Every structure is written in C-alpha cells, then in structure tokens.
C-alpha cells in the first residue's frame, strides 16, 4: 500500500531545508526529470554609460573679477587644471 504525501507535508519539508539544500534538490529534480528551468536574468545598469544629451563642455565668460584678482586666478586654475598663470 502506497502512502499518500500531502501538499502541506511537502511545504513543511521544504520549509525546513536550507537554501543550499533546496538548490541541490532542484538540480537533482531537473536531472531526474530531464528538464531545465530558465535562470533569472538581472539587469545591471551600466554606470559608465553617459546619456547622449549630457553636456560635457561649457563656455565660461569672465566679465570681471573685482578687487580679488589673485583669488579669481587661483580658482580658475583649480577648476581648469593645466592652465598657467598667464592663461588663467
């Protein structure tokens, strides 16, 4: 006489297993039954990709510097590396 296992018993059994044990069980079932389950695909955004409409170059027009000319020159040289004193 064959013993009938209920759905609740299967759920209780699976609930007592670790994730690793369930993964092994799934692999065994796939092999036994000759099936394969699709693997979930997780899309990761490309953080290096810039939107095409992102502005990367700017025109700056300095109309005046007031009485702090040296501070303005120092700030410009910090913002635009590689500029000499004369270019800044």
PDB file of N, CA, C and O in Angstrom:
ATOM      1  N   UNK A   1       0.832  -1.174   0.000  1.00  0.00           N
ATOM      2  CA  UNK A   1       0.000   0.000   0.000  1.00  0.00           C
ATOM      3  C   UNK A   1       0.885   1.249   0.000  1.00  0.00           C
ATOM      4  O   UNK A   1       1.791   1.383   0.823  1.00  0.00           O
ATOM      5  N   UNK A   2       0.608   2.157  -0.935  1.00  0.00           N
ATOM      6  CA  UNK A   2       1.394   3.367  -1.114  1.00  0.00           C
ATOM      7  C   UNK A   2       0.880   4.470  -0.193  1.00  0.00           C
ATOM      8  O   UNK A   2      -0.325   4.687  -0.063  1.00  0.00           O
ATOM      9  N   UNK A   3       1.835   5.166   0.448  1.00  0.00           N
ATOM     10  CA  UNK A   3       1.471   6.246   1.351  1.00  0.00           C
ATOM     11  C   UNK A   3       1.334   7.530   0.557  1.00  0.00           C
ATOM     12  O   UNK A   3       2.209   7.870  -0.239  1.00  0.00           O
ATOM     13  N   UNK A   4       0.247   8.238   0.767  1.00  0.00           N
ATOM     14  CA  UNK A   4      -0.018   9.499   0.078  1.00  0.00           C
ATOM     15  C   UNK A   4       0.600  10.643   0.882  1.00  0.00           C
ATOM     16  O   UNK A   4       0.347  10.778   2.079  1.00  0.00           O
ATOM     17  N   UNK A   5       1.424  11.474   0.203  1.00  0.00           N
ATOM     18  CA  UNK A   5       2.026  12.631   0.854  1.00  0.00           C
ATOM     19  C   UNK A   5       1.226  13.859   0.432  1.00  0.00           C
ATOM     20  O   UNK A   5       0.959  14.064  -0.752  1.00  0.00           O
ATOM     21  N   UNK A   6       0.853  14.658   1.401  1.00  0.00           N
ATOM     22  CA  UNK A   6       0.035  15.834   1.104  1.00  0.00           C
ATOM     23  C   UNK A   6       0.924  17.007   0.696  1.00  0.00           C
ATOM     24  O   UNK A   6       2.130  17.027   0.943  1.00  0.00           O
ATOM     25  N   UNK A   7       0.283  17.965   0.072  1.00  0.00           N
ATOM     26  CA  UNK A   7       0.978  19.186  -0.330  1.00  0.00           C
ATOM     27  C   UNK A   7       1.527  19.913   0.904  1.00  0.00           C
ATOM     28  O   UNK A   7       2.632  20.453   0.860  1.00  0.00           O
ATOM     29  N   UNK A   8       0.780  19.928   1.980  1.00  0.00           N
ATOM     30  CA  UNK A   8       1.218  20.576   3.212  1.00  0.00           C
ATOM     31  C   UNK A   8       2.476  19.912   3.774  1.00  0.00           C
ATOM     32  O   UNK A   8       3.349  20.593   4.310  1.00  0.00           O
ATOM     33  N   UNK A   9       2.570  18.603   3.654  1.00  0.00           N
ATOM     34  CA  UNK A   9       3.765  17.890   4.121  1.00  0.00           C
ATOM     35  C   UNK A   9       4.989  18.264   3.284  1.00  0.00           C
ATOM     36  O   UNK A   9       6.090  18.412   3.814  1.00  0.00           O
ATOM     37  N   UNK A  10       4.791  18.413   1.987  1.00  0.00           N
ATOM     38  CA  UNK A  10       5.893  18.812   1.105  1.00  0.00           C
ATOM     39  C   UNK A  10       6.343  20.230   1.464  1.00  0.00           C
ATOM     40  O   UNK A  10       7.541  20.504   1.541  1.00  0.00           O
ATOM     41  N   UNK A  11       5.384  21.126   1.681  1.00  0.00           N
ATOM     42  CA  UNK A  11       5.710  22.504   2.040  1.00  0.00           C
ATOM     43  C   UNK A  11       6.445  22.554   3.371  1.00  0.00           C
ATOM     44  O   UNK A  11       7.421  23.292   3.513  1.00  0.00           O
ATOM     45  N   UNK A  12       5.992  21.785   4.337  1.00  0.00           N
ATOM     46  CA  UNK A  12       6.673  21.733   5.635  1.00  0.00           C
ATOM     47  C   UNK A  12       8.093  21.197   5.486  1.00  0.00           C
ATOM     48  O   UNK A  12       9.024  21.709   6.109  1.00  0.00           O
ATOM     49  N   UNK A  13       8.256  20.170   4.664  1.00  0.00           N
ATOM     50  CA  UNK A  13       9.577  19.575   4.443  1.00  0.00           C
ATOM     51  C   UNK A  13      10.517  20.592   3.802  1.00  0.00           C
ATOM     52  O   UNK A  13      11.647  20.775   4.254  1.00  0.00           O
ATOM     53  N   UNK A  14      10.037  21.258   2.738  1.00  0.00           N
ATOM     54  CA  UNK A  14      10.869  22.243   2.054  1.00  0.00           C
ATOM     55  C   UNK A  14      11.190  23.431   2.964  1.00  0.00           C
ATOM     56  O   UNK A  14      12.280  23.997   2.890  1.00  0.00           O
ATOM     57  N   UNK A  15      10.244  23.802   3.814  1.00  0.00           N
ATOM     58  CA  UNK A  15      10.455  24.910   4.737  1.00  0.00           C
ATOM     59  C   UNK A  15      11.558  24.635   5.750  1.00  0.00           C
ATOM     60  O   UNK A  15      12.157  25.566   6.289  1.00  0.00           O
ATOM     61  N   UNK A  16      11.823  23.370   6.008  1.00  0.00           N
ATOM     62  CA  UNK A  16      12.861  23.006   6.969  1.00  0.00           C
ATOM     63  C   UNK A  16      14.248  22.926   6.329  1.00  0.00           C
ATOM     64  O   UNK A  16      15.247  22.803   7.038  1.00  0.00           O
ATOM     65  N   UNK A  17      14.320  22.995   4.986  1.00  0.00           N
ATOM     66  CA  UNK A  17      15.599  22.897   4.286  1.00  0.00           C
ATOM     67  C   UNK A  17      16.279  24.263   4.193  1.00  0.00           C
ATOM     68  O   UNK A  17      15.626  25.306   4.223  1.00  0.00           O
ATOM     69  N   UNK A  18      17.607  24.229   4.079  1.00  0.00           N
ATOM     70  CA  UNK A  18      18.353  25.466   3.836  1.00  0.00           C
ATOM     71  C   UNK A  18      18.260  25.803   2.349  1.00  0.00           C
ATOM     72  O   UNK A  18      17.851  24.975   1.536  1.00  0.00           O
ATOM     73  N   UNK A  19      18.641  27.015   2.014  1.00  0.00           N
ATOM     74  CA  UNK A  19      18.612  27.439   0.611  1.00  0.00           C
ATOM     75  C   UNK A  19      19.534  26.560  -0.225  1.00  0.00           C
ATOM     76  O   UNK A  19      19.197  26.190  -1.350  1.00  0.00           O
ATOM     77  N   UNK A  20      20.689  26.229   0.321  1.00  0.00           N
ATOM     78  CA  UNK A  20      21.638  25.376  -0.409  1.00  0.00           C
ATOM     79  C   UNK A  20      21.035  23.985  -0.646  1.00  0.00           C
ATOM     80  O   UNK A  20      21.187  23.424  -1.731  1.00  0.00           O
ATOM     81  N   UNK A  21      20.362  23.434   0.351  1.00  0.00           N
ATOM     82  CA  UNK A  21      19.737  22.110   0.188  1.00  0.00           C
ATOM     83  C   UNK A  21      18.627  22.152  -0.857  1.00  0.00           C
ATOM     84  O   UNK A  21      18.455  21.202  -1.620  1.00  0.00           O
ATOM     85  N   UNK A  22      17.875  23.249  -0.894  1.00  0.00           N
ATOM     86  CA  UNK A  22      16.811  23.382  -1.902  1.00  0.00           C
ATOM     87  C   UNK A  22      17.422  23.488  -3.301  1.00  0.00           C
ATOM     88  O   UNK A  22      16.893  22.919  -4.255  1.00  0.00           O
ATOM     89  N   UNK A  23      18.528  24.213  -3.421  1.00  0.00           N
ATOM     90  CA  UNK A  23      19.196  24.346  -4.721  1.00  0.00           C
ATOM     91  C   UNK A  23      19.671  22.983  -5.220  1.00  0.00           C
ATOM     92  O   UNK A  23      19.529  22.666  -6.401  1.00  0.00           O
ATOM     93  N   UNK A  24      20.234  22.181  -4.321  1.00  0.00           N
ATOM     94  CA  UNK A  24      20.685  20.831  -4.692  1.00  0.00           C
ATOM     95  C   UNK A  24      19.494  19.979  -5.098  1.00  0.00           C
ATOM     96  O   UNK A  24      19.569  19.234  -6.076  1.00  0.00           O
ATOM     97  N   UNK A  25      18.393  20.081  -4.355  1.00  0.00           N
ATOM     98  CA  UNK A  25      17.183  19.330  -4.674  1.00  0.00           C
ATOM     99  C   UNK A  25      16.658  19.707  -6.053  1.00  0.00           C
ATOM    100  O   UNK A  25      16.257  18.835  -6.824  1.00  0.00           O
ATOM    101  N   UNK A  26      16.657  20.989  -6.365  1.00  0.00           N
ATOM    102  CA  UNK A  26      16.190  21.441  -7.683  1.00  0.00           C
ATOM    103  C   UNK A  26      17.069  20.859  -8.783  1.00  0.00           C
ATOM    104  O   UNK A  26      16.567  20.389  -9.805  1.00  0.00           O
ATOM    105  N   UNK A  27      18.390  20.893  -8.570  1.00  0.00           N
ATOM    106  CA  UNK A  27      19.302  20.310  -9.561  1.00  0.00           C
ATOM    107  C   UNK A  27      19.026  18.824  -9.759  1.00  0.00           C
ATOM    108  O   UNK A  27      19.010  18.333 -10.888  1.00  0.00           O
ATOM    109  N   UNK A  28      18.808  18.116  -8.659  1.00  0.00           N
ATOM    110  CA  UNK A  28      18.524  16.676  -8.744  1.00  0.00           C
ATOM    111  C   UNK A  28      17.215  16.408  -9.487  1.00  0.00           C
ATOM    112  O   UNK A  28      17.132  15.484 -10.296  1.00  0.00           O
ATOM    113  N   UNK A  29      16.198  17.218  -9.210  1.00  0.00           N
ATOM    114  CA  UNK A  29      14.909  17.033  -9.886  1.00  0.00           C
ATOM    115  C   UNK A  29      15.034  17.325 -11.390  1.00  0.00           C
ATOM    116  O   UNK A  29      14.456  16.615 -12.213  1.00  0.00           O
ATOM    117  N   UNK A  30      15.782  18.359 -11.736  1.00  0.00           N
ATOM    118  CA  UNK A  30      15.980  18.671 -13.152  1.00  0.00           C
ATOM    119  C   UNK A  30      16.676  17.521 -13.866  1.00  0.00           C
ATOM    120  O   UNK A  30      16.301  17.154 -14.979  1.00  0.00           O
ATOM    121  N   UNK A  31      17.673  16.964 -13.231  1.00  0.00           N
ATOM    122  CA  UNK A  31      18.403  15.853 -13.835  1.00  0.00           C
ATOM    123  C   UNK A  31      17.517  14.616 -13.948  1.00  0.00           C
ATOM    124  O   UNK A  31      17.514  13.945 -14.979  1.00  0.00           O
ATOM    125  N   UNK A  32      16.768  14.316 -12.895  1.00  0.00           N
ATOM    126  CA  UNK A  32      15.908  13.131 -12.879  1.00  0.00           C
ATOM    127  C   UNK A  32      14.810  13.223 -13.926  1.00  0.00           C
ATOM    128  O   UNK A  32      14.528  12.251 -14.627  1.00  0.00           O
ATOM    129  N   UNK A  33      14.194  14.391 -14.030  1.00  0.00           N
ATOM    130  CA  UNK A  33      13.063  14.558 -14.933  1.00  0.00           C
ATOM    131  C   UNK A  33      13.470  15.058 -16.315  1.00  0.00           C
ATOM    132  O   UNK A  33      12.626  15.163 -17.205  1.00  0.00           O
ATOM    133  N   UNK A  34      14.754  15.368 -16.507  1.00  0.00           N
ATOM    134  CA  UNK A  34      15.229  15.813 -17.814  1.00  0.00           C
ATOM    135  C   UNK A  34      14.694  17.185 -18.214  1.00  0.00           C
ATOM    136  O   UNK A  34      14.396  17.427 -19.384  1.00  0.00           O
ATOM    137  N   UNK A  35      14.576  18.063 -17.253  1.00  0.00           N
ATOM    138  CA  UNK A  35      14.073  19.410 -17.549  1.00  0.00           C
ATOM    139  C   UNK A  35      15.112  20.443 -17.128  1.00  0.00           C
ATOM    140  O   UNK A  35      16.049  20.138 -16.391  1.00  0.00           O
ATOM    141  N   UNK A  36      14.928  21.657 -17.606  1.00  0.00           N
ATOM    142  CA  UNK A  36      15.779  22.758 -17.144  1.00  0.00           C
ATOM    143  C   UNK A  36      14.896  23.976 -16.937  1.00  0.00           C
ATOM    144  O   UNK A  36      14.013  24.271 -17.742  1.00  0.00           O
ATOM    145  N   UNK A  37      15.151  24.669 -15.853  1.00  0.00           N
ATOM    146  CA  UNK A  37      14.400  25.881 -15.543  1.00  0.00           C
ATOM    147  C   UNK A  37      15.191  27.082 -16.024  1.00  0.00           C
ATOM    148  O   UNK A  37      16.414  27.113 -15.883  1.00  0.00           O
ATOM    149  N   UNK A  38      14.511  28.075 -16.592  1.00  0.00           N
ATOM    150  CA  UNK A  38      15.243  29.263 -17.035  1.00  0.00           C
ATOM    151  C   UNK A  38      15.837  29.996 -15.828  1.00  0.00           C
ATOM    152  O   UNK A  38      15.201  30.126 -14.782  1.00  0.00           O
ATOM    153  N   UNK A  39      17.054  30.460 -16.001  1.00  0.00           N
ATOM    154  CA  UNK A  39      17.724  31.199 -14.940  1.00  0.00           C
ATOM    155  C   UNK A  39      17.268  32.660 -14.995  1.00  0.00           C
ATOM    156  O   UNK A  39      17.186  33.239 -16.078  1.00  0.00           O
ATOM    157  N   UNK A  40      16.975  33.252 -13.847  1.00  0.00           N
ATOM    158  CA  UNK A  40      16.564  34.661 -13.867  1.00  0.00           C
ATOM    159  C   UNK A  40      17.715  35.546 -14.321  1.00  0.00           C
ATOM    160  O   UNK A  40      18.871  35.323 -13.962  1.00  0.00           O
ATOM    161  N   UNK A  41      17.382  36.541 -15.106  1.00  0.00           N
ATOM    162  CA  UNK A  41      18.381  37.471 -15.605  1.00  0.00           C
ATOM    163  C   UNK A  41      18.194  38.785 -14.879  1.00  0.00           C
ATOM    164  O   UNK A  41      17.111  39.371 -14.896  1.00  0.00           O
ATOM    165  N   UNK A  42      19.258  39.245 -14.241  1.00  0.00           N
ATOM    166  CA  UNK A  42      19.194  40.515 -13.528  1.00  0.00           C
ATOM    167  C   UNK A  42      19.962  41.543 -14.331  1.00  0.00           C
ATOM    168  O   UNK A  42      21.149  41.370 -14.608  1.00  0.00           O
ATOM    169  N   UNK A  43      19.288  42.600 -14.698  1.00  0.00           N
ATOM    170  CA  UNK A  43      19.941  43.626 -15.489  1.00  0.00           C
ATOM    171  C   UNK A  43      20.584  44.641 -14.565  1.00  0.00           C
ATOM    172  O   UNK A  43      19.943  45.183 -13.663  1.00  0.00           O
ATOM    173  N   UNK A  44      21.865  44.889 -14.805  1.00  0.00           N
ATOM    174  CA  UNK A  44      22.618  45.855 -14.023  1.00  0.00           C
ATOM    175  C   UNK A  44      22.853  47.074 -14.897  1.00  0.00           C
ATOM    176  O   UNK A  44      23.360  46.953 -16.012  1.00  0.00           O
ATOM    177  N   UNK A  45      22.486  48.252 -14.398  1.00  0.00           N
ATOM    178  CA  UNK A  45      22.705  49.435 -15.230  1.00  0.00           C
ATOM    179  C   UNK A  45      24.183  49.694 -15.443  1.00  0.00           C
ATOM    180  O   UNK A  45      24.998  49.468 -14.549  1.00  0.00           O
ATOM    181  N   UNK A  46      24.523  50.168 -16.624  1.00  0.00           N
ATOM    182  CA  UNK A  46      25.904  50.485 -16.958  1.00  0.00           C
ATOM    183  C   UNK A  46      26.213  51.869 -16.406  1.00  0.00           C
ATOM    184  O   UNK A  46      25.763  52.877 -16.950  1.00  0.00           O
ATOM    185  N   UNK A  47      26.984  51.912 -15.321  1.00  0.00           N
ATOM    186  CA  UNK A  47      27.257  53.193 -14.665  1.00  0.00           C
ATOM    187  C   UNK A  47      28.244  54.043 -15.457  1.00  0.00           C
ATOM    188  O   UNK A  47      28.338  55.247 -15.223  1.00  0.00           O
ATOM    189  N   UNK A  48      28.969  53.451 -16.374  1.00  0.00           N
ATOM    190  CA  UNK A  48      29.932  54.201 -17.168  1.00  0.00           C
ATOM    191  C   UNK A  48      29.286  54.871 -18.372  1.00  0.00           C
ATOM    192  O   UNK A  48      29.869  55.786 -18.954  1.00  0.00           O
ATOM    193  N   UNK A  49      28.112  54.438 -18.747  1.00  0.00           N
ATOM    194  CA  UNK A  49      27.448  54.971 -19.927  1.00  0.00           C
ATOM    195  C   UNK A  49      26.813  56.318 -19.593  1.00  0.00           C
ATOM    196  O   UNK A  49      26.061  56.435 -18.626  1.00  0.00           O
ATOM    197  N   UNK A  50      27.122  57.340 -20.404  1.00  0.00           N
ATOM    198  CA  UNK A  50      26.571  58.661 -20.195  1.00  0.00           C
ATOM    199  C   UNK A  50      25.389  58.849 -21.144  1.00  0.00           C
ATOM    200  O   UNK A  50      25.421  58.381 -22.282  1.00  0.00           O
ATOM    201  N   UNK A  51      24.367  59.524 -20.680  1.00  0.00           N
ATOM    202  CA  UNK A  51      23.279  59.847 -21.613  1.00  0.00           C
ATOM    203  C   UNK A  51      23.816  60.702 -22.751  1.00  0.00           C
ATOM    204  O   UNK A  51      24.697  61.537 -22.545  1.00  0.00           O
ATOM    205  N   UNK A  52      23.290  60.498 -23.942  1.00  0.00           N
ATOM    206  CA  UNK A  52      23.802  61.191 -25.114  1.00  0.00           C
ATOM    207  C   UNK A  52      23.593  62.699 -25.035  1.00  0.00           C
ATOM    208  O   UNK A  52      24.354  63.465 -25.628  1.00  0.00           O
ATOM    209  N   UNK A  53      22.565  63.128 -24.306  1.00  0.00           N
ATOM    210  CA  UNK A  53      22.284  64.551 -24.264  1.00  0.00           C
ATOM    211  C   UNK A  53      22.977  65.256 -23.092  1.00  0.00           C
ATOM    212  O   UNK A  53      22.715  66.434 -22.847  1.00  0.00           O
ATOM    213  N   UNK A  54      23.838  64.571 -22.380  1.00  0.00           N
ATOM    214  CA  UNK A  54      24.539  65.191 -21.258  1.00  0.00           C
ATOM    215  C   UNK A  54      25.635  66.115 -21.775  1.00  0.00           C
ATOM    216  O   UNK A  54      26.486  65.709 -22.567  1.00  0.00           O
ATOM    217  N   UNK A  55      25.602  67.354 -21.320  1.00  0.00           N
ATOM    218  CA  UNK A  55      26.590  68.338 -21.767  1.00  0.00           C
ATOM    219  C   UNK A  55      27.892  68.104 -21.024  1.00  0.00           C
ATOM    220  O   UNK A  55      27.905  67.992 -19.799  1.00  0.00           O
ATOM    221  N   UNK A  56      28.990  68.032 -21.773  1.00  0.00           N
ATOM    222  CA  UNK A  56      30.295  67.778 -21.170  1.00  0.00           C
ATOM    223  C   UNK A  56      31.266  68.944 -21.367  1.00  0.00           C
ATOM    224  O   UNK A  56      32.329  68.971 -20.747  1.00  0.00           O
ATOM    225  N   UNK A  57      30.914  69.902 -22.219  1.00  0.00           N
ATOM    226  CA  UNK A  57      31.763  71.066 -22.444  1.00  0.00           C
ATOM    227  C   UNK A  57      30.958  72.329 -22.182  1.00  0.00           C
ATOM    228  O   UNK A  57      29.769  72.408 -22.491  1.00  0.00           O
ATOM    229  N   UNK A  58      31.638  73.318 -21.603  1.00  0.00           N
ATOM    230  CA  UNK A  58      30.968  74.558 -21.242  1.00  0.00           C
ATOM    231  C   UNK A  58      31.827  75.748 -21.651  1.00  0.00           C
ATOM    232  O   UNK A  58      33.055  75.670 -21.626  1.00  0.00           O
ATOM    233  N   UNK A  59      31.192  76.833 -22.022  1.00  0.00           N
ATOM    234  CA  UNK A  59      31.868  78.094 -22.302  1.00  0.00           C
ATOM    235  C   UNK A  59      31.673  79.000 -21.090  1.00  0.00           C
ATOM    236  O   UNK A  59      30.544  79.228 -20.655  1.00  0.00           O
ATOM    237  N   UNK A  60      32.774  79.513 -20.547  1.00  0.00           N
ATOM    238  CA  UNK A  60      32.718  80.399 -19.395  1.00  0.00           C
ATOM    239  C   UNK A  60      33.259  81.754 -19.815  1.00  0.00           C
ATOM    240  O   UNK A  60      34.354  81.852 -20.368  1.00  0.00           O
ATOM    241  N   UNK A  61      32.494  82.789 -19.551  1.00  0.00           N
ATOM    242  CA  UNK A  61      32.913  84.144 -19.867  1.00  0.00           C
ATOM    243  C   UNK A  61      33.067  84.893 -18.556  1.00  0.00           C
ATOM    244  O   UNK A  61      32.103  85.066 -17.810  1.00  0.00           O
ATOM    245  N   UNK A  62      34.283  85.334 -18.282  1.00  0.00           N
ATOM    246  CA  UNK A  62      34.566  86.098 -17.071  1.00  0.00           C
ATOM    247  C   UNK A  62      34.463  87.572 -17.427  1.00  0.00           C
ATOM    248  O   UNK A  62      35.295  88.099 -18.165  1.00  0.00           O
ATOM    249  N   UNK A  63      33.443  88.231 -16.903  1.00  0.00           N
ATOM    250  CA  UNK A  63      33.195  89.630 -17.239  1.00  0.00           C
ATOM    251  C   UNK A  63      33.919  90.588 -16.292  1.00  0.00           C
ATOM    252  O   UNK A  63      34.105  91.758 -16.626  1.00  0.00           O
ATOM    253  N   UNK A  64      34.318  90.121 -15.154  1.00  0.00           N
ATOM    254  CA  UNK A  64      35.020  90.979 -14.210  1.00  0.00           C
ATOM    255  C   UNK A  64      35.500  90.155 -13.031  1.00  0.00           C
ATOM    256  O   UNK A  64      35.036  89.036 -12.812  1.00  0.00           O
ATOM    257  N   UNK A  65      36.419  90.704 -12.285  1.00  0.00           N
ATOM    258  CA  UNK A  65      36.969  89.967 -11.155  1.00  0.00           C
ATOM    259  C   UNK A  65      37.002  90.799  -9.878  1.00  0.00           C
ATOM    260  O   UNK A  65      37.372  90.289  -8.821  1.00  0.00           O
ATOM    261  N   UNK A  66      36.627  92.050  -9.957  1.00  0.00           N
ATOM    262  CA  UNK A  66      36.575  92.904  -8.782  1.00  0.00           C
ATOM    263  C   UNK A  66      37.959  93.161  -8.220  1.00  0.00           C
ATOM    264  O   UNK A  66      38.937  93.210  -8.966  1.00  0.00           O
ATOM    265  N   UNK A  67      38.046  93.324  -6.920  1.00  0.00           N
ATOM    266  CA  UNK A  67      39.323  93.647  -6.287  1.00  0.00           C
ATOM    267  C   UNK A  67      40.072  92.402  -5.827  1.00  0.00           C
ATOM    268  O   UNK A  67      41.092  92.521  -5.149  1.00  0.00           O
ATOM    269  N   UNK A  68      39.596  91.220  -6.174  1.00  0.00           N
ATOM    270  CA  UNK A  68      40.212  89.954  -5.746  1.00  0.00           C
ATOM    271  C   UNK A  68      40.770  89.191  -6.949  1.00  0.00           C
ATOM    272  O   UNK A  68      40.483  88.008  -7.130  1.00  0.00           O
ATOM    273  N   UNK A  69      41.554  89.866  -7.753  1.00  0.00           N
ATOM    274  CA  UNK A  69      42.073  89.280  -8.984  1.00  0.00           C
ATOM    275  C   UNK A  69      42.872  88.002  -8.720  1.00  0.00           C
ATOM    276  O   UNK A  69      42.709  87.023  -9.448  1.00  0.00           O
ATOM    277  N   UNK A  70      43.722  87.989  -7.707  1.00  0.00           N
ATOM    278  CA  UNK A  70      44.557  86.822  -7.406  1.00  0.00           C
ATOM    279  C   UNK A  70      43.684  85.621  -7.029  1.00  0.00           C
ATOM    280  O   UNK A  70      43.947  84.503  -7.475  1.00  0.00           O
ATOM    281  N   UNK A  71      42.652  85.843  -6.215  1.00  0.00           N
ATOM    282  CA  UNK A  71      41.748  84.750  -5.815  1.00  0.00           C
ATOM    283  C   UNK A  71      41.003  84.183  -7.017  1.00  0.00           C
ATOM    284  O   UNK A  71      40.781  82.975  -7.098  1.00  0.00           O
ATOM    285  N   UNK A  72      40.616  85.050  -7.950  1.00  0.00           N
ATOM    286  CA  UNK A  72      39.921  84.593  -9.159  1.00  0.00           C
ATOM    287  C   UNK A  72      40.860  83.716  -9.986  1.00  0.00           C
ATOM    288  O   UNK A  72      40.458  82.659 -10.473  1.00  0.00           O
ATOM    289  N   UNK A  73      42.110  84.156 -10.145  1.00  0.00           N
ATOM    290  CA  UNK A  73      43.087  83.384 -10.922  1.00  0.00           C
ATOM    291  C   UNK A  73      43.335  82.020 -10.267  1.00  0.00           C
ATOM    292  O   UNK A  73      43.407  81.008 -10.965  1.00  0.00           O
ATOM    293  N   UNK A  74      43.465  81.980  -8.946  1.00  0.00           N
ATOM    294  CA  UNK A  74      43.674  80.713  -8.233  1.00  0.00           C
ATOM    295  C   UNK A  74      42.490  79.772  -8.435  1.00  0.00           C
ATOM    296  O   UNK A  74      42.675  78.576  -8.658  1.00  0.00           O
ATOM    297  N   UNK A  75      41.284  80.306  -8.358  1.00  0.00           N
ATOM    298  CA  UNK A  75      40.076  79.480  -8.535  1.00  0.00           C
ATOM    299  C   UNK A  75      39.991  78.928  -9.948  1.00  0.00           C
ATOM    300  O   UNK A  75      39.659  77.758 -10.142  1.00  0.00           O
ATOM    301  N   UNK A  76      40.289  79.764 -10.933  1.00  0.00           N
ATOM    302  CA  UNK A  76      40.251  79.305 -12.328  1.00  0.00           C
ATOM    303  C   UNK A  76      41.263  78.180 -12.534  1.00  0.00           C
ATOM    304  O   UNK A  76      40.967  77.205 -13.225  1.00  0.00           O
ATOM    305  N   UNK A  77      42.442  78.302 -11.950  1.00  0.00           N
ATOM    306  CA  UNK A  77      43.473  77.262 -12.105  1.00  0.00           C
ATOM    307  C   UNK A  77      43.065  75.964 -11.405  1.00  0.00           C
ATOM    308  O   UNK A  77      43.489  74.884 -11.816  1.00  0.00           O
ATOM    309  N   UNK A  78      42.244  76.059 -10.352  1.00  0.00           N
ATOM    310  CA  UNK A  78      41.751  74.848  -9.680  1.00  0.00           C
ATOM    311  C   UNK A  78      40.690  74.151 -10.527  1.00  0.00           C
ATOM    312  O   UNK A  78      40.658  72.925 -10.624  1.00  0.00           O
ATOM    313  N   UNK A  79      39.827  74.957 -11.137  1.00  0.00           N
ATOM    314  CA  UNK A  79      38.729  74.398 -11.941  1.00  0.00           C
ATOM    315  C   UNK A  79      39.237  73.837 -13.260  1.00  0.00           C
ATOM    316  O   UNK A  79      38.748  72.809 -13.729  1.00  0.00           O
ATOM    317  N   UNK A  80      40.216  74.507 -13.862  1.00  0.00           N
ATOM    318  CA  UNK A  80      40.758  74.074 -15.152  1.00  0.00           C
ATOM    319  C   UNK A  80      42.229  73.711 -14.952  1.00  0.00           C
ATOM    320  O   UNK A  80      43.103  74.570 -15.076  1.00  0.00           O
ATOM    321  N   UNK A  81      42.501  72.458 -14.647  1.00  0.00           N
ATOM    322  CA  UNK A  81      43.885  72.055 -14.415  1.00  0.00           C
ATOM    323  C   UNK A  81      44.743  72.206 -15.668  1.00  0.00           C
ATOM    324  O   UNK A  81      44.259  72.053 -16.789  1.00  0.00           O
ATOM    325  N   UNK A  82      46.014  72.507 -15.461  1.00  0.00           N
ATOM    326  CA  UNK A  82      46.933  72.603 -16.586  1.00  0.00           C
ATOM    327  C   UNK A  82      47.113  74.014 -17.107  1.00  0.00           C
ATOM    328  O   UNK A  82      47.967  74.251 -17.961  1.00  0.00           O
ATOM    329  N   UNK A  83      46.324  74.954 -16.608  1.00  0.00           N
ATOM    330  CA  UNK A  83      46.472  76.328 -17.056  1.00  0.00           C
ATOM    331  C   UNK A  83      47.640  76.986 -16.338  1.00  0.00           C
ATOM    332  O   UNK A  83      47.846  76.798 -15.139  1.00  0.00           O
ATOM    333  N   UNK A  84      48.393  77.757 -17.099  1.00  0.00           N
ATOM    334  CA  UNK A  84      49.453  78.539 -16.497  1.00  0.00           C
ATOM    335  C   UNK A  84      48.878  79.813 -15.903  1.00  0.00           C
ATOM    336  O   UNK A  84      47.689  80.098 -16.051  1.00  0.00           O
ATOM    337  N   UNK A  85      49.712  80.563 -15.243  1.00  0.00           N
ATOM    338  CA  UNK A  85      49.276  81.802 -14.606  1.00  0.00           C
ATOM    339  C   UNK A  85      48.745  82.787 -15.647  1.00  0.00           C
ATOM    340  O   UNK A  85      47.730  83.446 -15.423  1.00  0.00           O
ATOM    341  N   UNK A  86      49.428  82.884 -16.777  1.00  0.00           N
ATOM    342  CA  UNK A  86      49.018  83.829 -17.830  1.00  0.00           C
ATOM    343  C   UNK A  86      47.673  83.421 -18.445  1.00  0.00           C
ATOM    344  O   UNK A  86      46.815  84.275 -18.669  1.00  0.00           O
ATOM    345  N   UNK A  87      47.480  82.111 -18.721  1.00  0.00           N
ATOM    346  CA  UNK A  87      46.230  81.639 -19.329  1.00  0.00           C
ATOM    347  C   UNK A  87      45.043  81.817 -18.397  1.00  0.00           C
ATOM    348  O   UNK A  87      43.936  82.115 -18.847  1.00  0.00           O
ATOM    349  N   UNK A  88      45.264  81.637 -17.108  1.00  0.00           N
ATOM    350  CA  UNK A  88      44.177  81.777 -16.141  1.00  0.00           C
ATOM    351  C   UNK A  88      43.779  83.232 -16.031  1.00  0.00           C
ATOM    352  O   UNK A  88      42.876  83.569 -15.265  1.00  0.00           O
TER     353      UNK A  88
END
